[in-house]
Amino acid sequence: MHRRPSFLAHRPRTSSALDDRDQPAPFEAGMKRTASQTFSTHAQEARDTQTHLGSVTEGKRVVDYPQSQHSHSSSLSRASQGFKHICRRLSASASASSSSTTTTTAFRRPSLASIFDLSDSSSKENNADSPRARLQHHDSGVPPMIHESGVTGIHSKFSLKRGLSSIRRKPAVSGPSGEYARFNPVPAPIPANYPTIQPGSAARAAAAANNERLNLQRRQEQEVAKFLAGYPSYEGVGRIEDVLKDNESGVGMVACSSRLIAQDKKIDPIKFLPAELSAMILTNLDAESLVHAEQCSKPWYAAASSPHVWRVVFLRKFTPEVHVSPTPIMMGGAGIGDVRNGRVAPGQDWKGMYKTRKTINRRWWSGTPNAIYLNGHTDSVYCCQFDESKIITGSRDRTIRVWDMRTYKCVKVIGGPSNRPSPNTPPTLETNKNTVIDHPSMNGRPEGNAIYHVPSDYHEASILCLQYDDKIMVTGSSDHTCIVWDISSSEYEPLYRLRHHAAGVLDVCLDDKHIISCSKDATINVWERATGNHIRTLTGHRGPVNAVQLRGHLLVSASGDGIAKLWNLESGQCIKEFPSQDRGLAAVEFSDDAKYVLAGGNDHVVYKFDAMSGAVLHTSARHGGLVRSLFLDAHNGRVISGSYDQSIRIADFASGQIFGLYENWTTSWILSAKSDYRRVVATSQDGRTLILDFGWGTEGVGGLIGGDSLVGKEGVVLGEGRGARRRSLLGF
């Protein structure tokens, strides 16, 4: 009987069969390289060293692994091979049963259990007879099952299940294969009693992780803040002072990946900076900020109260500014302490001086001065000028008097021999209730005769105006002339006389180059200071020129014709006019920066003009009479006006607001009124000089008095004076 050849002879070769060949199959470039071809494996090493390997079991449970690189065709091929394997077993069983029975015996299909038992028994025989163990299928998608040595077989029940599972289950497409499966074992299955994951668990876990990250960041920032505050929380580093010495190297910095926040830095610079640098920084503050800084701590108090800091703050606030050249003469004292040879003396109580100046300023605004009266002139006092040490006045009685500013007594009387005052003159007059000093006159008494001085040249008429600096004094008189005096010593000797006017000289002004005089003859004369030579005459007014003011090469004048004019001294030309609204002008002022012109007169108001455009910026409230005198204290922002209504008004220069009004502090007209940082000095037709002292009795006021009050910070003159004009000489 012909027997069909078994298909077992044509089964595909496994890797074990491939190992029996003498030469390895040539590698085809078009084939896909597998993991076993790419990397050296332990199986390859075993073949090289002729070491027996354990058998490969392909019945392990399939687990869902990441996507495999094997194609669907290879999976179908493996499934078909498994089916052919079952068929071979059935064919072998049928052949064995036919050879052992007779032809008359009916053919019985073997059971599946016997098939797998045969498979297992044949496997055991092959394992026993084969000199080499079977190798793993490298291209199989089934994970390997490594058997322990000494295991002989498995019950047929389990063999059947394993075989059926190989038929029913296909290799996982995404499961591991090859060498990856060998070196990456399948994880254990999840137990049946494993707790189930509640909804939202992932969100809660993410939130917890974020909170932990934020807490870590917060702790890191706190560590950095402690370090910057000078309290390092780490070991191995000494004092914070030692750390800061090497702060650029990063030594001692705590590990931190977070951004440093500027507001968390709390380094006290006063503790670590040198005193010189701390003082330099604090000098940029104003006084109010310095007082607040002193309250921070003891180190801040020591630094902020330093005399070096307060010196800068005080001088920046109260030192007069210089805007033009030559520097204008300043009326009174600067109130900046002791100034010698143009330099501020060291070692002064700058903080106390600042406090005193602020107290005096409050008294200006509250209107609480004290009155001091100077008695001696026997007729109207037309003009005055003062500094920290003296007051000089000129009168209709044809004398010039010098008063001590500290004792408020007359120390010198200059006049002709026929102008000596009579005894018991002037009569006693009424004083204000706030009077603190009212010395009686010394006229006709021995001490009065001792101070009377007859110079080599003198005026034989009323002294209408005067102005002086630290070297000379110029006086103008109704005798049509001016006399230049040497006042560098206490003798007050005349130097030369200026003659060019045809009428009384109503006002004079000077700087270090020129002397300017104006007259009732409607002209202005310009003189050379050093020689007294006449330079030129300025004409253009149609009435008496009652006042002049000099700023550099610019000159402003006011006339009874109702017009104020701005002149260029270099060309002698009028470059701008400032007309009043009504009647004539009696007084004029020119700001130190030459930007504004003030004028007052017979229309009872004070005008403020823009010097460049000529426009009227504002007009003050009306006085009750002629505005006879004007003075601009630009350093302190005050305008002083005196009127025939017997009043003195104090107004804010910027706004024109009147904040001080002093009426009837004299018994007659106010002819001249000047001021400085602490006082107003006014002269009256009643023959007295009135001082309104806003610093009287103020603590520390003596420290504001300078030893060289007329000399400024650059060695130039800081004082100014103006002459007065007699009412009968004004051309209205």
MIFIVO-563196 format. One record per residue (C-alpha): residue in three letters; x negated, y negated, z negated. Coordinates in steps of 0.02 Angstrom, whole numbers, plus 32768, in hexadecimal, padded with zeros to 4 digits. Example, Ala and Ser with C-alpha at 12.3 -4.5 7.8 and 13.67 -1.06 7.14 Angstrom:
<atoms>
Ala7D9980E17E7A;Ser7D5480357E9B;
</atoms>
This chain:
<atoms>
Met800080008000;His7FBA7F5A8037;Arg7F987EE57FA4;Arg7F9C7E2C7FBE;Pro7EFD7DDB7F81;Ser7F137D7D7EDF;Phe7F117CC37EE9;Leu7EA47CC07E4D;Ala7E0F7CD47EC0;His7E3B7C307F11;Arg7E537BCB7E71;Pro7DFB7B237E6C;Arg7D537B1D7E21;Thr7D437ACB7D76;Ser7CB07A727D31;Ser7C787B197CE7;Ala7C757B637D94;Leu7C197AD07DD7;Asp7B927AED7D57;Asp7B707B9B7DA1;Arg7B2D7B507E41;Asp7A767B427E5B;Gln7A7C7A937EA6;Pro7AF17A077E73;Ala7B6C79C87EF3;Pro7B2D79327F51;Phe7B79788D7F1B;Glu7BE8783C7F9A;Ala7BDF77807FA3;Gly7C9777747FC6;Met7CCA77D17F29;Lys7D0377747E8E;Arg7C80777F7E07;Thr7CC477CA7D67;Ala7C8A77B37CB6;Ser7C31785D7CBA;Gln7BCF78277D54;Thr7BA2777F7D10;Phe7B6A77A47C5D;Ser7B00782E7C17;Thr7B6978A17BA8;His7B4679227B25;Ala7B8879A87B9B;Gln7B0779797C1E;Glu7A7E797F7B9B;Ala7ABD7A2D7B68;Arg7AB17A6D7C19;Asp7A017A287C29;Thr79C97A7F7B8A;Gln7A2B7B237BAD;Thr7A907B097B0C;His7B367B657AFF;Leu7BCD7AF47AEC;Gly7C737B1C7A9E;Ser7D0A7B417B08;Val7D7F7AB87B3E;Thr7E357ABB7B09;Glu7EAF7A547B6F;Gly7F497A697B02;Lys7F3879CF7A94;Arg7FCB795C7A81;Val7FCF78CD7AFD;Val7FC6781F7AB0;Asp7FF2777B7B04;Tyr7F4B77287B24;Pro7F24768A7B86;Gln7F3976917C41;Ser7ECA77187C8E;Gln7E6576FE7D2A;His7EA177A77D77;Ser7F1B779F7E08;His7FC677F37E12;Ser7F82786E7E93;Ser7F0578B77E18;Ser7F9178D07D99;Leu7FFB792F7E18;Ser7F6479977E45;Arg7F4B79CA7D91;Ala800479F67D80;Ser7FFC7A647E1B;Gln7F617ABA7DDB;Gly7FBF7AE37D38;Phe804E7B2F7D9C;Lys7FD57B987E03;His7F867BD27D63;Ile80307C197D28;Cys80497C6B7DCF;Arg7FA07CC17DC5;Arg7FCD7D057D1A;Leu80727D497D5B;Ser801C7D997DF2;Ala7F977DEA7D86;Ser801A7E327D11;Ala807E7E797DA0;Ser7FE47ED07DEA;Ala7FB47F1C7D45;Ser80627F647D26;Ser80717FB07DD4;Ser7FCD800D7DC8;Ser7FF7805D7D21;Thr80A7809E7D4C;Thr80EC810E7DD0;Thr813E80D57E6C;Thr81E381197E2E;Thr81DE80AA7D97;Ala8241800C7DAC;Phe81E17F6C7DB3;Arg81F57F007D15;Arg81C57E497D13;Pro814F7E297C83;Ser81847DB17BFA;Leu81377D077BE2;Ala80F37D3C7B39;Ser80937DCA7B88;Ile80527D587C0C;Phe800A7CE17B8F;Asp7FCA7D6F7B24;Leu7F6D7DB07BB9;Ser7F2D7D037BDB;Asp7EEF7CF77B29;Ser7EA17DA37B2B;Ser7E4C7D857BD0;Ser7E0D7CE47B8D;Lys7DC17D3C7AF9;Glu7D6F7DBC7B6B;Asn7D2B7D337BDA;Asn7CE97CD77B45;Ala7C957D717B04;Asp7C4C7DA47BAB;Ser7C1C7CF97BED;Pro7B6C7CC57BC1;Arg7B9D7C0D7BC6;Ala7C2F7BB17B7B;Arg7CA97B5A7BE8;Leu7C927A9F7BFD;Gln7D157A187BEB;His7D7679E27C82;His7D2B79367C9C;Asp7DB278FC7D12;Ser7E43793D7CA9;Gly7EBB78C57C5B;Val7ED679377BC5;Pro7E7279107B27;Pro7DF779977AF4;Met7E1A7A147A65;Ile7D787A4F7A1B;His7D857AFE79CB;Glu7D247B2F7936;Ser7CB07BC2794D;Gly7CF37C67790F;Val7DAA7C49793D;Thr7DDE7CE479A2;Gly7E8B7CBC79DD;Ile7F337C6C79C5;His7FDC7CBC79AA;Ser803D7CD77A49;Lys80C77C677A09;Phe80527BD67A05;Ser80037C087AAA;Leu80AF7C047AF8;Lys80D37B587AB4;Arg802B7B1A7AEF;Gly80497B617B9B;Leu80F77B1A7BA9;Ser80BB7A727B70;Ser803A7A747BF9;Ile80C57A977C76;Arg81437A197C35;Arg80CF798A7C07;Lys806B79287C84;Pro7FC978D87C55;Ala7FE378267C1B;Val7FB977AD7CA3;Ser7F7C772E7C23;Gly7F2477AA7BB1;Pro7E6977BC7B9E;Ser7E0578337C07;Gly7D5678717C21;Glu7CCD78397BAD;Tyr7D3D77B07B64;Ala7DB278357B1C;Arg7D1E78917AD1;Phe7CD177FF7A77;Asn7D7777A97A49;Pro7DE3782879EC;Val7E9E781779EC;Pro7EDD77BA7951;Ala7F44781B78D6;Pro8000781778F2;Ile806877A17887;Pro80B277FC77F1;Ala816E781377EC;Asn817A77BB7744;Tyr81197721777F;Pro817676837748;Thr81D4762B77D0;Ile81A575787803;Gln822774FA77D1;Pro825E7473784E;Gly81F673D47841;Ser8160742B77F2;Ala80ED73F1787C;Ala8120733B7867;Arg8108734577AC;Ala805E739477C2;Ala802A730A783C;Ala8067728377C4;Ala800772D37735;Ala7F6972D7779E;Asn7F80722077CE;Asn7F9971F07718;Glu7EFB724C76E9;Arg7E9C71EE7771;Leu7EE071477736;Asn7EB371707681;Leu7E02719B76B6;Gln7DF570F87718;Arg7E3770977683;Arg7DB970E6760F;Gln7D2D70BD7688;Glu7D6470077693;Gln7D6B6FFD75D6;Glu7CB9703E75CB;Val7C806FBB764A;Ala7CDC6F3275ED;Lys7C876F65754A;Phe7BDF6F60759F;Leu7BFD6EB475EA;Ala7C3B6E767542;Gly7B986EAC74F3;Tyr7BD46F4B749D;Pro7B916FDF74FF;Ser7BDF708674D1;Tyr7B5270F1750D;Glu7ABA713874BA;Gly7A05712274E4;Val7A0E706574FA;Gly79E06FE77476;Arg7A296F3C745B;Ile7A8C6EE674E3;Glu7A086E5D74E9;Asp79896EE1751E;Val79FF6F2275A3;Leu7A206E7775ED;Lys79666E5A7600;Asp79696EE07686;Asn7A176EC376C9;Glu79E56EC87780;Ser79A66F7C7777;Gly7A4E6FC3773E;Val7A01701176A3;Gly7A85702D761F;Met7B19701D7695;Val7B9F709E7676;Ala7BD4710C7708;Cys7C6970BA7759;Ser7CB270C67805;Ser7D3B704777E6;Arg7D336F91781B;Leu7CFF6F147796;Ile7D8A6E9A7770;Ala7D4E6DE6775B;Gln7DC66DBB76CF;Asp7D846E4C7667;Lys7CD66DFF765D;Lys7CBF6DB375B2;Ile7C096D7F75AC;Asp7BEB6CE7753D;Pro7B6E6C7F75A1;Ile7B436C0F750F;Lys7AFA6CA374AE;Phe7A846CD97537;Leu7A596C3C759B;Pro79CC6BC97564;Ala7A026B2C750A;Glu79C96AC0759C;Leu7A376B1C7619;Ser7ACB6B1C75A3;Ala7AB96A60758C;Met7AAC6A467647;Ile7B4D6AA77664;Leu7BAE6A5375D9;Thr7B8069A57617;Asn7BF869C176A8;Leu7C8B69BF762F;Asp7CE8692575F6;Ala7CF468F4753F;Glu7D9C69477522;Ser7D6069EC7567;Leu7CC369E174FC;Val7D2C69CC745F;His7D8E6A68748D;Ala7CED6AC674B0;Glu7CAC6A9C7403;Gln7D3F6AFA73B8;Cys7D186BA0740F;Ser7C926BE2739B;Lys7BF86BAF733A;Pro7B826BC673D0;Trp7BF66B60743C;Tyr7C046ADA73B8;Ala7B476ACD73AC;Ala7B356AC17469;Ala7BC96A4D748B;Ser7B9C69D37400;Ser7AE969C2743C;Pro7AAF690B744B;His7A69693274F8;Val7B1569657535;Trp7B7168D174E8;Arg7AEE68587529;Val7B15688975DC;Val7BD1688875C0;Phe7BCE67E07568;Leu7B61678775E7;Arg7BC367D07679;Lys7C63678B7630;Phe7C2C66DF75F4;Thr7B9166AA7654;Pro7BBE661C76CB;Glu7BB0664A7782;Val7B4A65E177FB;His7B9965CC78A7;Val7B3C653B78F6;Ser7A8D64F378FB;Pro7A55648778A7;Thr7AAE64CD780F;Pro7B33645677CD;Ile7B1E640B7720;Met7B8D646176A0;Met7BEE6402761D;Gly7BD364367568;Gly7B8764DB7538;Ala7B8C6581758F;Gly7BBC65DD74F1;Ile7B48666F7518;Gly7AD566607482;Asp7A21662A7479;Val79D865FF7524;Arg792265CA752C;Asn78C2659975C8;Gly794C65DC7634;Arg7950668975E3;Val79C966D27565;Ala797066F474C1;Pro797067AA7487;Gly79AB67F073E2;Gln7A55679973DB;Asp7AF867E2739A;Trp7B4767F97444;Lys7BDD685B7408;Gly7C0267DB7381;Met7BEE674E73FF;Tyr7C6967A37474;Lys7CE667B073E6;Thr7CCF66F873BD;Arg7CEA66C27471;Lys7D8A6726747B;Thr7DC866D973DA;Ile7DA5662A741D;Asn7E01665274BE;Arg7E9A668A745C;Arg7E9865E573FF;Trp7E97658874A5;Trp7F3565E274DA;Ser7F8965D47431;Gly7F6465197427;Thr7F146512737A;Pro7E7C649F7382;Asn7E33643572F8;Ala7E15637A730E;Ile7D71631E72F6;Tyr7D676260730A;Leu7CCA61FE7332;Asn7CD0614672FA;Gly7C5460BE732D;His7C81606C73D2;Thr7CD95FC673C0;Asp7D385FCC7466;Ser7D7A604674E8;Val7D0E60E07506;Tyr7D0D60FC75C2;Cys7C9C619175DB;Cys7C4A62247584;Gln7BE362BF759E;Phe7BAB63437522;Asp7B4863E27509;Glu7B2C64557474;Ser7ABD63D97418;Lys7AFF632B7442;Ile7B8862BC7488;Ile7B63621E74EA;Thr7BEA619A74FF;Gly7BF460F3755B;Ser7C6760657529;Arg7CAC5FBE7557;Asp7C495F7A74C2;Arg7BB05F897536;Thr7B59600E74CF;Ile7B2C60C374E5;Arg7B3A6135744D;Val7AEC61DF742D;Trp7B45625273B1;Asp7B0462EC735A;Met7B75637D7389;Arg7B4C63DB72E8;Thr7B6B6350726B;Tyr7BDF62E672D9;Lys7B82624972A5;Cys7B3A61C17314;Val7A7D61D07322;Lys7A55614973A3;Val7AA360AA73E8;Ile7A5A60607489;Gly7A855FAD74BA;Gly7A4C5EFB74CC;Pro7A215E8F7436;Ser7AC25E2E7449;Asn7B2C5ECB7448;Arg7B055F027396;Pro7BAA5F347341;Ser7BF55ED172B4;Pro7C105F177205;Asn7CB25F6D71DA;Thr7CDB5F96728D;Pro7D405FEC72D2;Pro7DD75FF07261;Thr7E1560937216;Leu7E9360E87287;Glu7F1361727274;Thr7ED762267286;Asn7F2C62CC72AC;Lys7F6263427221;Asn7EE663C67260;Thr7E5163527248;Val7DB863A071F7;Ile7D366315720F;Asp7D4E62587218;His7CAC620271EA;Pro7CBA614771CE;Ser7C5760CE723A;Met7BA960987206;Asn7BB15FF17260;Gly7B625F6371FD;Arg7B1B5FD9717B;Pro7A615FFB7164;Glu7A6D60AA71AE;Gly7ACC60617241;Asn7A495FDB7260;Ala79C0605E7259;Ile7A0560BF72EB;Tyr7A226029735C;His79A5602773ED;Val79835F997467;Pro792A5FE07502;Ser78C35F827582;Asp79565F8075F9;Tyr7A0E5F8E75D2;His7ABB5F667614;Glu7B0B5EBD75EE;Ala7BB95EFA761C;Ser7C2E5F8B75FA;Ile7BE7603A760B;Leu7C6760897682;Cys7C16613176AC;Leu7B8361A17685;Gln7B39624B76AA;Tyr7A9C62A3766E;Asp7A396343767A;Asp79A4637F7616;Lys793162F8765B;Ile798D625B768F;Met7A2F61FE766F;Val7A84618876EA;Thr7AFC610376AC;Gly7B6D60937715;Ser7BAE5FEC76DD;Ser7C225F63770E;Asp7B845EFB772B;His7B7E5F5077D9;Thr7AE25FB677B0;Cys7AA9605F7773;Ile7A1A608176F9;Val79B7612476FB;Trp797B6156764D;Asp78F661CE7614;Ile7947623C758F;Ser78C262C47586;Ser788F627674E2;Ser78F662287458;Glu78C96176748E;Tyr794061687522;Glu78D760F07587;Pro791460A7762D;Leu78B460DA76CA;Tyr78FE606E7754;Arg799D60147788;Leu7A0460387825;Arg7A4A5F9F787E;His7AB45FA9791B;His7B6A5F9678E9;Ala7BCE5EF778F4;Ala7C435F237864;Gly7C4A5F8B77C9;Val7C0A603E77D0;Leu7C9E60AD77A5;Asp7C4F615A77AA;Val7BA761B277C0;Cys7B6E626677DD;Leu7AC662B877FD;Asp7A6763577821;Asp79AC637B7830;Lys79A1631E78D6;His7A21629378DB;Ile7A7962107872;Ile7B2561DD78AF;Ser7B8261407879;Cys7C2C60FA78AB;Ser7C72604E788F;Lys7D065FDC7890;Asp7CBE5F987933;Ala7D056036798C;Thr7C57607C79B4;Ile7BF161137980;Asn7B3461047974;Val7AB96196797F;Trp7A1261847925;Glu797461EB7920;Arg79606229786E;Ala78A362337867;Thr7880618178A2;Gly792661267893;Asn792260F7794B;His79C860D879A1;Ile79ED615C7A27;Arg7A95612B7A72;Thr7B4060DF7A51;Leu7BE0613E7A73;Thr7C7160D47AAB;Gly7D2261007ADB;His7D8E60E27A42;Arg7E01604B7A45;Gly7E0860367989;Pro7D9B604878EE;Val7D4360F078E5;Asn7D6D61277835;Ala7D1A61D3782C;Val7C9862407883;Gln7C6262F6786E;Leu7BCA634D78BC;Arg7BB6640478F0;Gly7B1964297955;His7B1F63C479F6;Leu7BDA63A279E2;Leu7C24630D7988;Val7CDA62EB795C;Ser7D1E623F792F;Ala7DC461F678F5;Ser7DFE61467916;Gly7E8660CC78E8;Asp7EBF60D7799D;Gly7F12617D7971;Ile7E9961ED79D3;Ala7E126266799B;Lys7D8762837A1A;Leu7D08630F7A35;Trp7C5E62D47A74;Asn7BC463277ABD;Leu7B2E62D57A6B;Glu7AB5630C7AF3;Ser7B1762B67B7E;Gly7B7562357B17;Gln7C1862637B6E;Cys7CC462817B23;Ile7CFA63317B50;Lys7DA263417AF6;Glu7E2762D47AA5;Phe7EA162FF7A18;Pro7F2D62807A0C;Ser7F9B626F7973;Gln805862657981;Asp806461BA7932;Arg7FF0612D78F9;Gly7F38613278CE;Leu7EC461B67884;Ala7E5F619477E7;Ala7E06623B77C8;Val7DC162CA782F;Glu7D6E6373780E;Phe7D1063EB7880;Ser7D0B64A47853;Asp7C6064F27838;Asp7C74656178D1;Ala7CA964CA793B;Lys7D4E651D796C;Tyr7DCC64AF7911;Val7DE763F678F2;Leu7E4E63B17861;Ala7E8E62FF7861;Gly7EFE629877F0;Gly7F3561E477E7;Asn7FC2616977DF;Asp804A61E57815;His8032623D776B;Val800C62EC77B3;Val7F72635677D6;Tyr7F5C639A7887;Lys7EFE643778B4;Phe7EBD64367968;Asp7E6964BB79D0;Ala7DC2646F7A00;Met7DBB64C67AA9;Ser7E6B64AB7AE9;Gly7E9E64127A85;Ala7F4464637A54;Val7F94644079AC;Leu7F9664E3794A;His7FFE64A578B9;Thr802B64087857;Ser802F63FF779A;Ala80BD63C3772D;Arg80C66308771C;His806D62A87694;Gly80C462167643;Gly8046619C768C;Leu7FAC618776F9;Val7F3A621F76FE;Arg7E9C61C476CC;Ser7E27625876B5;Leu7E11630776FF;Phe7D96638F76D4;Leu7D89643F771D;Asp7D3A64C276AB;Ala7D2B65457734;His7CC365BB76C8;Asn7D5565D17650;Gly7DE265B076CC;Arg7E2965127679;Val7E5A646676BA;Ile7E5963D4763E;Ser7EB963377668;Gly7EC762957605;Ser7F4B62127621;Tyr7F85616675F0;Asp801661BD7598;Gln7F9861E3750B;Ser7F9F629D752F;Ile7F1F63247559;Arg7F5D63B675C0;Ile7F09645E75DA;Ala7F3D64C6766F;Asp7F09656A76BD;Phe7E9E65497755;Ala7EDF65DB77BD;Ser7F9965C477A2;Gly7FA965117765;Gln800B654A76CD;Ile7FFF64D1763A;Phe7FDA652C7598;Gly7F99649E752C;Leu7FE563F1750D;Tyr7F9E637A748B;Glu7FFB62D6747F;Asn7FD3623F7412;Trp7F34628573C7;Thr7EF161D773ED;Thr7F44612E73DB;Ser7F2860F6748F;Trp7F04612E7541;Ile7E9661C37567;Leu7E0A618175D7;Ser7D9C621B75E5;Ala7DAE62D375B7;Lys7D2D635E75CE;Ser7D226410758A;Asp7CB764AB7578;Tyr7CD765597533;Arg7D0F65207485;Arg7D3C64677483;Val7D8763D174DB;Val7D2E632974C9;Ala7D9E629574F4;Thr7D8661D974E9;Ser7E0D615974CD;Gln7E3160A274E0;Asp7E3C60977421;Gly7D7C60A57418;Arg7D74615673D2;Thr7D3761FA7416;Leu7DA7628F73F3;Ile7D6A634473EC;Leu7DE963D173F5;Asp7D84646273AF;Phe7DD0650F73CF;Gly7D3B6566737F;Trp7D40650C72D8;Gly7D3465887249;Thr7D27661F72BE;Glu7CB466A5727B;Gly7C1166B172DD;Val7C2C66117340;Gly7B7D65D77313;Gly7B3366677374;Leu7B7966217416;Ile7B146582740A;Gly7A7C65877479;Gly79D365387458;Asp79C564FC750B;Ser7A7964E77541;Leu7A57648175DD;Val79E66502762E;Gly7A3265957688;Lys79FF664876A2;Glu7991661D7737;Gly793C658876E7;Val79B165087736;Val7A23648976E6;Leu7ACE64C576AC;Gly7B1E6423766D;Glu7B8D63A276BD;Gly7BD062F87693;Arg7C42627976E1;Gly7C5A61C276C8;Ala7CFB61707693;Arg7D5360DD76E7;Arg7DA560487699;Arg7E5E603076BE;Ser7E495F7876EB;Leu7DC85FA47771;Leu7E36602177CE;Gly7E755FD97872;Phe7F306002786D;
</atoms>
